[in-house]
């Protein structure tokens, strides 16, 4: 039996009813969604019961077959996009409906989870209005919400005028590199679209729902420091210098003193290896170190991460870090390399306008206005790859908790809520476009 977790969010999950503020088509969509909630949950159960950790390529493709079936039934043209073999990733499922005169949408989910085939956590388990399972919250619930929002729009004839691309990536939890290849199709969809919607989990507190209009970037950096190996009795003299570990310490302290402090900018030193014999594998985040207390170390390696709210902020931070690295202590030499990563999703005015419409939908569904979520509360996501080219909003998925843990849980009552929010949002944005033409 599932251990029930009390969420503050559940205090707000009273039955969502159609109000007078909804027009006839919106009320019909609400009624249709309520009538098909169990069908949506059945699709969720079907996909959660397919193990699809990022490196389980067969499992990801199997989930793709299920979601392709649903997109095909909606009339979308579907395409499984394989990645090059050397990338060691399963690929992506995209669905396309290019026709329609309304604003163009890209809807973003992902098929993979963090739970690989040998993990003990493999099964959907329901207890009333709560369910647990691998990926149930991150993010197979959001994947289902995409399908059922489109079904609701089709039910009232509104989908006909809405061009849409559905993008289900197969490696969001551990992205294939280079990103220029693994995110090429998603980026192209962002360039095509007018509006991007990301369906990772929603955020709710006891007194408000929150809208995600910004997410920070996520990338890594590697600091490699060389020093002059010698007997420790000579450290700091003019022939030996400071050694690699002291130079690494100087650099890290300078990062802390000189780069830290700007709002939404964070950086972390995750691992450090230092000594006379150092190996480090950044792909595995593992290394080995050998050294002696009476020997000045000749190498240190530090591997860390960095997050920023904008590309400009990220570029400035990198420049500051490079300048610090260049100021070497005697007889040391250091270099820093920045890896590719997820770009930032900047809180643009266009994103805010989408949130205004979504907030109005939330009010009309008797849940009150939605506030802007502090971007420091969210990690990076695939929506950031489209946000550089189009207005976007994230956090459109269901409510729950415990993502990436064996306690991953979804509040099933939130499924019809997020489907309604999505369908009505897309309907209203399309109608607003018609009014402005």
LUMLUM-441732 format. One line per field, with one value per residue: residue number from 1; x, y, z of N, C-alpha, C in turn. Coordinates in pm, whole numbers. Each point is the difference from the previous one (the first is absolute). Layout:
LUMLUM-441732
resi <- [NUM;...]
n_c1 <- [X;...]
n_c2 <- [Y;...]
n_c3 <- [Z;...]
ca_c1 <- [X;...]
ca_c2 <- [Y;...]
ca_c3 <- [Z;...]
c_c1 <- [X;...]
c_c2 <- [Y;...]
c_c3 <- [Z;...]
***
This chain:
LUMLUM-441732
resi <- [1;2;3;4;5;6;7;8;9;10;11;12;13;14;15;16;17;18;19;20;21;22;23;24;25;26;27;28;29;30;31;32;33;34;35;36;37;38;39;40;41;42;43;44;45;46;47;48;49;50;51;52;53;54;55;56;57;58;59;60;61;62;63;64;65;66;67;68;69;70;71;72;73;74;75;76;77;78;79;80;81;82;83;84;85;86;87;88;89;90;91;92;93;94;95;96;97;98;99;100;101;102;103;104;105;106;107;108;109;110;111;112;113;114;115;116;117;118;119;120;121;122;123;124;125;126;127;128;129;130;131;132;133;134;135;136;137;138;139;140;141;142;143;144;145;146;147;148;149;150;151;152;153;154;155;156;157;158;159;160;161;162;163;164;165;166;167;168;169;170;171;172;173;174;175;176;177;178;179;180;181;182;183;184;185;186;187;188;189;190;191;192;193;194;195;196;197;198;199;200;201;202;203;204;205;206;207;208;209;210;211;212;213;214;215;216;217;218;219;220;221;222;223;224;225;226;227;228;229;230;231;232;233;234;235;236;237;238;239;240;241;242;243;244;245;246;247;248;249;250;251;252;253;254;255;256;257;258;259;260;261;262;263;264;265;266;267;268;269;270;271;272;273;274;275;276;277;278;279;280;281;282;283;284;285;286;287;288;289;290;291;292;293;294;295;296;297;298;299;300;301;302;303;304;305;306;307;308;309;310;311;312;313;314;315;316;317;318;319;320;321;322;323;324;325;326;327;328;329;330;331;332;333;334;335;336;337;338;339;340;341;342;343;344;345;346;347;348;349;350;351;352;353;354;355;356;357;358;359;360;361;362;363;364;365;366;367;368;369;370;371;372;373;374;375;376;377;378;379;380;381;382;383;384;385;386;387;388;389;390;391;392;393;394;395;396;397;398;399;400;401;402;403;404;405;406;407;408;409;410;411;412;413;414;415;416;417;418;419;420;421;422;423;424;425;426;427;428;429;430;431;432;433;434;435;436;437]
n_c1 <- [84;-37;118;-114;31;0;-53;71;45;-14;38;61;-1;-80;-116;64;-77;-81;44;-74;125;-27;48;-87;96;34;-130;-14;112;-42;-120;57;82;-101;-66;118;-16;-86;-42;12;-57;-86;5;-15;-89;-53;25;-51;-83;41;96;35;93;72;69;-128;74;-6;15;92;50;-14;46;99;-5;-13;94;71;-43;22;119;23;-60;82;62;93;88;38;106;60;70;73;79;111;44;97;-121;-30;-92;-121;-13;-75;-117;-25;-99;-51;-53;42;-115;-68;-90;-13;34;128;-35;98;-36;62;34;17;54;118;51;19;-105;120;25;115;-73;-13;5;-102;-85;-107;-18;-129;-24;-120;16;78;107;73;118;90;23;-75;95;112;-66;-30;-24;107;62;-68;34;112;-4;-37;89;82;-27;10;108;39;-40;46;85;62;34;-107;-18;47;101;53;110;-11;81;17;89;106;55;-113;-9;50;10;-28;128;19;-33;94;28;17;24;53;-73;31;125;-3;-58;95;83;-67;1;-122;-33;80;-40;58;0;115;20;-123;-5;-36;-45;-6;61;68;-41;103;38;56;49;77;109;83;113;58;121;109;95;119;53;104;66;109;79;102;12;3;110;-86;122;-12;-122;-46;112;96;49;-79;-25;-126;24;-46;7;109;47;-43;54;108;-8;-25;93;74;-38;19;115;33;-41;1;-132;16;-115;-39;119;20;100;32;90;-28;114;96;99;92;116;78;-110;-56;-111;-70;-118;-16;5;87;52;101;84;132;51;126;44;103;-4;102;-102;54;-134;0;-114;-98;-110;-74;-108;-62;-103;-74;-75;-73;-53;115;5;-44;-83;-31;-7;-61;-73;-14;-21;-77;-54;-4;-41;-76;-38;-2;-39;94;0;114;57;-113;-85;-103;-95;-101;-76;-85;-75;-52;-112;-96;-56;10;-106;19;-30;-32;-29;47;94;15;-9;77;82;-14;10;108;42;-43;60;106;-17;-17;104;-26;121;-46;60;85;96;96;47;64;74;42;-132;45;20;98;-49;-58;-96;115;-2;-127;26;115;-97;-67;-115;20;-56;43;22;-32;86;-22;-72;102;82;122;8;39;-106;21;-16;39;-72;-117;-55;-73;-50;132;-17;-127;51;115;-79;-88;99;57;-108;-40;123;18;-119;28;120;-62;-98;94;64;-115;-18;130;-47]
n_c2 <- [-120;97;43;44;91;82;45;113;-50;-111;96;11;-132;97;-61;-4;105;-20;121;105;10;-130;3;-15;34;97;25;-11;72;84;-5;17;91;52;-15;52;44;-99;42;126;-35;-65;107;75;-84;-1;130;22;-94;88;-80;126;-53;109;-90;-10;-13;-130;28;89;-85;-87;89;20;-134;0;94;-70;-107;71;38;-123;-41;95;-75;-7;59;-124;24;-119;82;-82;-26;65;-118;85;55;-126;46;-18;132;67;28;36;82;5;118;17;-59;106;93;-73;48;-15;-120;-3;-127;12;-126;-101;-98;52;-86;24;-80;-57;-88;21;111;-1;130;-83;13;24;73;-26;106;-18;120;-95;21;-110;33;-69;130;-42;66;-63;6;-125;59;76;-113;-58;101;-11;-131;3;96;-64;-109;75;56;-122;-35;123;-63;27;-129;3;109;-101;64;-122;7;-131;37;-130;59;-70;118;45;-117;-41;127;-43;-22;99;102;47;-128;-28;131;-48;-110;-3;36;-85;-83;39;-12;-113;-26;35;-120;-6;-125;10;-133;48;-50;18;126;-47;106;14;111;-71;11;-61;104;-87;124;-61;-47;-37;43;-101;20;-60;-4;-2;7;22;-38;60;-73;42;-126;-6;-5;-38;-33;-6;-38;77;-76;77;-118;-6;111;20;-65;-110;-57;69;-24;-126;-2;60;-80;-108;43;26;-118;-49;62;-34;-124;-54;-10;-20;65;-119;54;-128;-42;-122;-23;-93;-6;-48;-12;-32;-1;-106;-70;68;-71;42;-62;113;-94;-55;123;-69;-13;-2;-2;27;11;73;-1;-74;-1;103;9;-80;-49;80;-72;104;-68;96;67;56;92;47;120;45;3;125;-39;-103;78;90;-97;-56;124;21;-118;24;123;-56;-92;104;37;-69;-84;27;-27;64;-84;75;-83;65;-108;62;-95;-63;66;-5;69;128;4;109;68;-25;115;-62;-52;122;36;-107;33;121;-56;-71;110;62;-98;12;132;-20;-71;118;27;112;118;-1;-25;91;-115;8;42;49;-11;25;-123;-40;32;-94;56;-1;-113;18;27;-32;-73;-35;61;-18;-110;-28;-120;-48;-77;-123;-13;9;-100;13;95;-99;-38;-104;124;-8;111;-36;120;-109;61;16;-124;-11;47;-70;-102;35;23;-113;-75;53;-15;-115;-32;55;-55;-107;15;25;-100;-69;42;-34;-100]
n_c3 <- [0;-82;45;52;-91;102;-110;13;-115;74;80;-119;14;30;-20;-116;13;-101;-23;38;46;-3;-126;-98;-87;84;19;-130;-12;95;-57;-119;51;68;-115;-34;124;20;-119;40;113;-77;-81;106;48;-121;-4;121;-37;-88;40;28;80;10;67;32;-106;23;128;-30;-87;100;89;-89;-8;131;19;-86;60;112;-40;-45;111;40;-90;95;-76;19;74;-8;79;-73;103;-34;-46;-38;-12;-33;-82;56;18;-87;57;-125;30;-123;24;-123;-27;-43;23;109;120;-31;47;91;18;118;-24;83;-73;32;89;129;-11;5;-95;65;-5;132;-29;-27;101;-77;108;-6;76;-52;52;46;-76;6;-48;-69;15;102;63;-28;-123;30;118;-19;-35;98;79;-70;3;127;10;-84;71;110;-50;-34;121;22;-81;116;1;-77;76;74;-57;1;73;14;99;-16;77;-39;29;52;60;-115;-36;-120;-23;-88;80;-78;29;130;-11;-111;7;129;-25;-103;86;85;-102;-19;130;39;50;106;18;121;-2;46;122;42;44;117;65;131;-47;-88;-127;-59;-75;-82;10;88;-60;94;-53;-61;44;-46;91;-59;120;-79;110;-42;74;75;-35;134;74;94;37;-133;45;-89;-12;-44;39;107;64;-38;-110;-59;120;40;-122;9;122;-53;-105;73;84;-107;-47;122;5;-125;-18;119;6;-130;0;38;28;-29;74;-31;94;-91;-68;79;-88;90;-63;9;19;-100;12;-105;13;-74;-93;81;-3;-48;104;-17;121;-30;124;36;133;-40;-87;-66;2;-106;53;-40;15;-38;30;-67;49;-96;60;-103;19;-52;-131;12;95;-76;-106;77;52;-120;-48;106;-19;-130;32;91;-86;-78;120;-59;104;67;-118;-30;-54;-38;-30;-57;-7;-80;54;-105;-4;91;-98;33;76;-71;112;-125;-57;-109;78;47;-126;-27;101;-51;-120;33;58;-111;-68;79;-15;-131;41;58;-54;-47;12;-101;87;-23;-42;114;-104;117;-7;-124;-42;-77;-120;-76;74;68;-69;35;129;-59;-54;109;21;131;45;122;52;-122;65;46;109;83;24;51;-95;-79;72;82;44;-128;19;-50;6;-8;107;-6;-44;38;112;-12;-28;94;87;-46;-4;113;51;-63;44;118;2;-48;89;92;-63;1;126;13;-79]
ca_c1 <- [-84;80;5;-58;74;-89;52;-73;-76;-128;-97;-59;-49;-143;-43;1;-129;-16;-68;-64;102;38;-96;-62;102;81;-79;-5;130;6;-86;62;118;-49;-53;109;114;50;72;132;77;35;115;113;41;60;135;86;36;107;125;60;116;62;88;-81;-47;-117;-113;-39;-69;-131;-87;-24;-103;-129;-36;-22;-138;-92;14;-57;-146;-40;19;131;104;98;133;101;127;114;125;115;35;104;-57;-52;-131;-106;-64;-113;-127;-61;-126;-14;-121;44;-111;-74;32;26;140;63;42;82;-31;125;8;111;-38;92;0;131;1;44;-69;35;-50;-111;-121;-37;-142;-106;-78;-101;-78;-95;36;146;67;146;60;114;-38;-142;-5;105;-111;-99;-126;-3;-17;-142;-74;10;-90;-140;-37;-25;-126;-110;-10;-58;-140;-85;32;96;134;15;66;120;121;68;101;21;139;33;141;29;122;3;63;145;-6;106;87;-20;-136;-33;-67;-111;-109;-18;-140;-74;33;-70;-141;-11;11;-126;-117;-29;-18;53;-58;74;-95;47;-97;-47;34;-112;16;-127;-81;10;66;112;33;144;34;146;79;142;83;72;117;108;133;109;122;116;110;131;102;133;19;128;-9;-85;79;31;-118;-9;122;-1;22;-108;-130;-112;-59;-129;-117;-16;-49;-142;-69;-5;-98;-134;-30;-26;-136;-94;8;-12;-104;-124;-81;-98;-128;-28;123;61;99;33;112;-58;105;137;105;128;113;108;-51;-142;-83;-139;-89;-116;-122;-42;20;85;143;89;107;108;93;58;5;133;23;-83;-80;21;-124;-131;-112;-127;-113;-113;-113;-34;-137;-23;-134;7;127;91;52;89;123;78;56;109;114;60;68;122;98;55;86;122;90;60;103;131;26;-123;-70;-136;-94;-138;-79;-144;-71;-129;-106;-132;1;-100;-131;-6;-139;-34;-136;-85;-32;-94;-133;-61;-40;-121;-113;-13;-55;-144;-60;-1;-107;-130;-17;-23;121;67;108;129;114;126;86;141;72;95;-68;-12;119;-6;-91;4;-69;97;53;-90;-31;81;-59;-143;-55;-15;-31;29;-75;-140;-34;-80;56;51;124;93;62;134;15;-95;-129;-60;-145;-85;-136;-77;-101;55;5;-100;27;102;-52;-91;77;70;-94;-63;105;24;-122;-10;108;-38;-107;60;69;-102;-50;102;21]
ca_c2 <- [120;122;91;125;120;114;113;126;19;-68;88;83;-83;-22;-29;116;6;103;118;84;69;-83;2;-130;-99;-29;-86;-133;-64;-38;-117;-114;-39;-69;-131;-86;3;-135;-42;62;-70;-131;21;25;-130;-79;46;-13;-141;-30;55;82;79;61;-94;-116;46;-76;48;133;-19;-60;111;76;-68;29;141;17;-48;105;114;-42;3;141;47;61;-76;-32;-37;-38;59;-72;70;-76;-108;38;79;-96;45;-70;84;83;-10;129;-1;126;45;132;77;84;142;57;-1;-132;-48;-118;-57;-72;-100;-94;-140;-72;24;-23;-136;-92;-129;-81;63;-72;83;-26;-29;94;-50;101;-9;109;115;12;-113;4;-77;66;94;34;145;59;88;-70;70;111;-55;-32;126;52;-76;20;138;2;-72;88;102;-64;-32;118;54;110;-42;16;127;17;-73;-46;-105;-67;-46;-89;-38;-129;5;124;-21;-8;40;-40;109;143;49;53;-108;-59;96;69;-1;81;139;36;17;129;105;-2;25;129;-21;-125;-47;-109;-75;-53;14;129;35;55;11;-3;118;46;-72;78;-16;2;76;8;-108;32;-90;-104;-52;-35;55;-81;73;-88;79;-66;59;-60;-103;14;-32;102;95;116;68;147;72;50;-107;-99;66;-30;-132;0;6;138;80;-31;64;145;26;-22;108;121;-15;27;140;99;-32;-28;110;53;-71;-114;-65;-91;-94;-97;-92;-128;-94;50;-100;68;-79;-22;-92;32;-32;42;-25;86;-70;-82;78;-81;14;-57;92;-46;105;-14;128;61;28;107;-61;59;14;2;9;34;-9;70;41;142;31;143;34;50;-28;108;-27;-115;42;85;-85;-77;90;28;-122;-17;100;-45;-115;46;66;-118;6;-38;-135;-74;34;-53;25;-36;-30;-2;-95;44;-34;54;146;60;47;133;42;106;53;-93;-110;54;12;-133;-25;77;-75;-122;39;21;-133;-56;70;-46;-136;13;-23;125;42;-69;87;-38;-81;34;-99;-77;-119;-100;-33;19;-92;9;119;108;-3;73;131;103;34;23;14;-136;-18;-137;-42;-25;-138;-26;20;-119;21;-111;-30;-59;-83;-112;48;89;-8;96;20;-28;105;113;-28;77;144;50;-17;113;123;1;11;133;97;-3;50;145;64;-4;97;134;26;31;135;100;3]
ca_c3 <- [0;-9;113;-48;36;6;-73;14;-122;2;62;-104;-110;-4;-136;-89;-67;-102;53;-101;-79;-113;-109;-24;-39;118;89;-61;23;141;19;-67;79;121;-39;-51;91;24;-121;8;104;-56;-88;90;56;-107;-31;118;14;-95;52;-106;37;-118;-71;-40;-130;-41;78;-49;-129;27;42;-121;-78;63;-20;-145;-23;41;-91;-128;11;-6;-135;-19;-69;103;-49;99;-43;58;22;-49;93;94;110;97;46;-72;-99;41;-73;-31;-72;-72;-68;-47;-54;93;-11;132;44;-6;132;21;130;27;106;-23;17;89;144;59;54;-103;-2;116;122;62;-11;-139;-19;37;113;32;122;-5;-83;-1;-64;-5;-108;-63;-103;6;22;-85;-22;-82;20;-93;-135;-16;-3;-136;-85;34;-33;-143;-22;40;-104;-119;29;-24;-131;9;-40;-146;-32;84;-39;121;0;129;5;111;-9;62;81;78;130;-24;-140;-91;-47;25;4;-133;-71;76;16;-128;-43;96;-29;-123;35;67;-100;-75;85;62;144;51;125;60;82;128;107;49;137;75;145;69;-29;-138;-108;-51;-140;-25;-120;-10;57;-15;-79;76;-72;91;-25;52;29;0;55;5;86;-11;103;72;143;64;79;-81;-50;4;-35;-137;-95;7;-14;90;-21;-69;88;46;-112;-14;111;-28;-105;54;93;-78;-55;109;42;-106;-98;73;52;-94;13;-86;-43;96;-53;103;-21;42;37;-11;12;0;50;-97;-101;0;-116;19;-111;22;-37;114;122;87;-21;101;40;85;37;133;71;-14;-142;-57;-107;-132;-78;65;-93;64;-93;60;-84;4;-44;-17;-45;-137;-67;35;134;-10;-68;91;105;-59;-20;132;46;-81;43;128;-28;-67;96;62;103;-54;-49;-25;-123;11;-111;30;-118;26;-86;-51;93;-28;2;89;-47;61;30;-94;8;-72;93;99;-62;3;138;28;-54;80;130;-19;-8;136;72;-49;51;145;78;32;-90;8;18;-64;85;7;-82;80;51;-104;-75;-145;-68;-145;-47;-19;-136;-88;57;-63;-130;7;134;55;141;42;119;-38;35;120;134;65;74;3;-128;2;119;3;51;-99;23;-71;47;-120;-15;-75;-143;-75;15;-93;-136;-24;-12;-128;-112;-2;-32;-144;-64;16;-74;-140;-20;11;-126;-99;28;-33;-145]
c_c1 <- [88;-6;-49;80;-97;68;-81;-90;-138;-107;-73;-67;-147;-40;-6;-130;1;-79;-56;101;45;-103;-49;103;86;-74;-9;132;13;-82;64;120;-42;-47;110;123;57;71;141;88;40;119;125;52;71;145;94;46;98;127;72;105;75;83;-71;-66;-126;-124;-49;-74;-138;-99;-34;-108;-138;-42;-22;-140;-101;6;-55;-152;-54;16;132;88;114;131;87;135;113;118;116;43;103;-52;-61;-130;-108;-59;-121;-123;-55;-131;-26;-142;27;-116;-70;48;34;148;53;57;102;-22;108;-14;126;-39;83;-22;143;16;33;-62;30;-45;-118;-135;-48;-150;-90;-83;-94;-68;-93;44;150;57;150;48;112;-44;-144;-20;99;40;-108;-140;-15;-17;-146;-83;3;-104;-145;-45;-31;-130;-120;-21;-63;-148;-92;33;104;138;24;80;130;115;78;107;9;139;21;146;22;118;8;75;152;21;119;79;63;-147;-44;-69;-122;-117;-26;-148;-86;25;-71;-149;-22;7;-129;-117;-14;-5;55;-61;79;-83;64;-91;-35;48;-121;38;-139;-90;5;50;106;22;150;28;151;62;145;70;62;113;111;129;103;125;115;123;128;93;133;18;139;-19;-74;78;31;-121;4;133;1;21;-116;-137;-106;-55;-143;-119;-21;-52;-149;-81;-11;-110;-142;-40;-30;-135;-102;-3;-40;-113;-136;-75;-104;-127;-16;126;53;103;46;121;-43;103;135;96;133;110;107;-41;-152;-64;-142;-78;-125;-132;-57;7;81;146;78;112;103;92;55;11;136;38;-94;-77;17;-128;-121;-106;-127;-109;-122;-109;-27;-140;-17;-138;-1;135;102;61;98;133;88;65;118;124;71;77;128;109;66;98;134;102;72;96;132;9;-126;-59;-138;-79;-140;-75;-148;-68;-127;-108;-132;4;-102;-131;-25;-145;-43;-143;-97;-40;-101;-141;-70;-49;-126;-124;-23;-58;-149;-75;-14;-110;-136;-26;-6;123;79;114;128;112;119;86;144;80;104;-61;-13;134;-18;-94;5;-70;98;57;-91;-21;83;-65;-147;-42;-31;-39;22;-85;-146;-47;-76;75;46;125;93;62;142;25;-98;-135;-70;-152;-72;-135;-91;-111;51;3;-110;22;99;-42;-94;77;65;-97;-61;103;23;-119;-6;112;-30;-109;53;71;-99;-53;99;26;-92]
c_c2 <- [124;76;136;117;117;117;124;19;-63;86;85;-82;-37;-25;127;0;106;115;80;70;-80;11;-141;-107;-39;-89;-141;-75;-46;-127;-124;-51;-74;-141;-97;1;-140;-57;58;-70;-139;11;27;-131;-85;42;-12;-144;-48;66;77;95;45;-99;-129;35;-74;49;135;-12;-61;105;86;-61;33;144;30;-46;109;121;-34;8;142;59;70;-91;-24;-49;-40;43;-72;94;-83;-106;39;85;-89;50;-58;81;71;-32;141;-24;138;19;143;88;80;143;65;2;-142;-37;-111;-44;-103;-95;-83;-140;-73;37;-20;-145;-100;-139;-86;62;-79;71;-5;4;114;-63;111;-30;121;110;25;-122;22;-84;79;91;44;152;71;-100;-64;56;118;-46;-30;127;62;-68;34;144;11;-74;87;110;-58;-27;117;67;109;-37;25;124;20;-82;-39;-102;-54;-60;-81;-41;-131;1;126;-18;-12;23;-52;120;-39;40;58;-107;-49;96;79;9;82;149;48;21;134;116;12;55;146;-10;-137;-34;-121;-69;-76;51;144;21;66;8;7;116;44;-108;92;-30;15;72;11;-124;34;-103;-107;-53;-25;72;-92;86;-100;83;-84;77;-71;-101;14;-48;113;99;127;75;149;70;30;-107;-99;64;-59;-141;9;17;141;90;-26;68;152;32;-15;109;130;-8;41;150;98;-26;-22;128;55;-85;-105;-68;-88;-86;-88;-81;-136;-102;69;-115;75;-87;-12;-99;10;-50;47;-23;83;-67;-84;75;-77;24;-70;99;-74;118;-26;138;68;26;111;-57;72;13;4;18;26;-3;62;32;148;19;150;23;49;-35;107;-22;-116;39;85;-82;-81;88;30;-120;-23;98;-41;-116;45;61;-106;36;-48;-150;-86;49;-64;34;-41;-18;-6;-93;60;-45;60;153;53;29;132;42;119;50;-87;-119;46;12;-136;-32;77;-74;-127;31;26;-131;-58;64;-55;-146;-3;-29;127;31;-78;102;-50;-78;51;-104;-80;-128;-111;-25;27;-103;26;124;115;2;71;143;112;52;36;26;-139;7;-147;-34;-27;-139;-12;26;-133;33;-119;-37;-51;-82;-117;37;91;-21;106;9;-14;102;117;-26;74;150;48;-20;115;130;10;23;140;108;4;55;152;73;0;100;142;37;38;143;107;11;102]
c_c3 <- [0;130;-48;55;-3;-68;38;-121;7;65;-104;-109;17;-145;-81;-79;-108;58;-116;-88;-120;-111;-28;-36;119;97;-56;19;144;25;-62;80;127;-33;-42;90;24;-122;1;102;-49;-95;83;57;-105;-26;119;17;-107;52;-110;56;-124;-81;-39;-134;-45;75;-46;-133;21;50;-121;-87;57;-28;-148;-37;31;-95;-139;3;-4;-140;-23;-85;100;-61;119;-53;72;18;-58;101;105;116;108;63;-92;-114;57;-84;-21;-75;-59;-52;-43;-44;109;-6;133;33;6;137;-14;145;32;118;-18;43;104;145;51;48;-110;19;122;131;55;-20;-145;-28;46;112;46;131;3;-95;-3;-71;5;-117;-65;-115;5;9;-92;-108;-86;23;-94;-144;-30;-9;-140;-89;29;-17;-149;-34;34;-104;-127;20;-33;-134;0;-50;-149;-36;77;-58;126;-34;142;-2;127;-15;76;93;85;131;-10;-149;-80;-47;-133;-4;-134;-85;78;19;-129;-38;94;-25;-126;25;71;-96;-82;82;38;152;36;135;49;106;116;111;35;144;65;147;62;-41;-146;-93;-59;-147;-22;-131;-19;63;-25;-88;91;-87;101;-37;64;12;10;37;2;92;-19;114;63;142;69;84;-80;-51;30;-31;-150;-104;-9;-23;91;-14;-52;94;54;-113;-24;110;-20;-100;54;97;-75;-71;105;33;-111;-100;66;33;-95;6;-109;-54;112;-71;115;-41;54;43;-12;23;-3;58;-106;-109;2;-129;29;-128;21;-37;113;132;104;-32;109;27;83;27;138;65;-14;-146;-45;-118;-134;-82;92;-107;80;-106;67;-100;17;-57;-7;-60;-144;-60;33;139;-2;-64;91;110;-53;-20;131;51;-78;44;131;-22;-58;95;83;113;-60;-33;-9;-132;7;-125;45;-131;42;-100;-56;96;-42;9;101;-72;69;22;-86;21;-77;86;103;-58;-6;140;37;-51;82;137;-9;-12;139;85;-42;34;152;85;28;-95;25;10;-81;99;-5;-79;76;55;-104;-66;-148;-62;-150;-55;-26;-142;-99;46;-59;-128;7;144;54;147;33;123;-27;41;131;130;58;79;-21;-132;21;127;-7;61;-100;-5;-81;71;-121;-22;-83;-151;-76;11;-105;-145;-35;-18;-137;-115;-7;-31;-151;-77;8;-73;-150;-31;8;-128;-109;17;-44;-150;-68]
***
